[in-house]
Amino acid sequence: MTKSQSDQGLRPVRLRPRWWYRAAYLWAGVGVGWLLFSGRLFSYFGAFRQSVDQAPPADPTALFVTGWVWILAIAPLLLLAYDLGSQHVEARRLNSSIWRGLRETWRVAWQRSQPEEMAADFSVTPDDDVSAAVLQGIALAAMPLAVFLGAIPSLRTGPGIVWIGGTAILFGVMGYCRRRAAAYLRDDPGSWSMFRQWSLLNTERYEPAGRPFVRAQIGCTILLPIWWLGGGVTVFTR
């Protein structure tokens, strides 16, 4: 790991008052706890395990209410987690700001935080880790296969498998290239920018060694909707 050039001065980490983090954890604990003990949460996620080809849930209103309670319970904690995690250079570039933020908000809320230590930790940039990029590509490629082929049995045909399989390959290549390119990012767009993901496809933001991976992402981004729409028409009109 190396220090980001723009963070050599160890930019201080922006922290909210400690009671904000504690209140967010307690609020999430009360909300999620109520959903668990009432059985609503199990019913909610159980509905998603059903095949899309099956009949809809008997009480969609209850699922709707459960979904809103779930969102309201965890939203404050997730916002605080992203606010803190997005300041972590490595987490921000690897799209893991919320996961890193959950870890750091817990430390700030319930443990003694060291600002200097946090500033040094938050300034670390990702290495060009080929193994991690391969694993990320495989994980992303598995998502379309699990979601679509798992939830929609009618897609488990030859054309359907080719269609979803091609989509999975594109997802995997994009994930692999994004992980490789992240190590060479030198002009990081703002973490709260609405167009951050679009800005990350600008090759001028990267060192020369990372630009081929960005170009591959651009190619897959263009090819993905073409494959998805064209393949969908072929599968569903047969």
Secondary structure, 3 states (H helix, E strand, C coil): CEECHHHCCCCCCCCCCHHHHHHHHHHHHHHHHHHHHHCHHHHHHHHHCCCCCCCCCCCHHHHHHHHHHHHHHHHHHHHHHHHHHCCCHHHHHCCCHHHHHHHHHHHHHHCCCCHHHHHHHHCEECCCCHHHHHHHHHHHHHHHHHHHHHHCHHHCCHHHHHHHHHHHHHHHHHHHHHHHHHCCECCCCCCCCCCHHHHCCCHHHECHHHHHHHHHHHHHHHHHHHHHHHHHHHHHCC
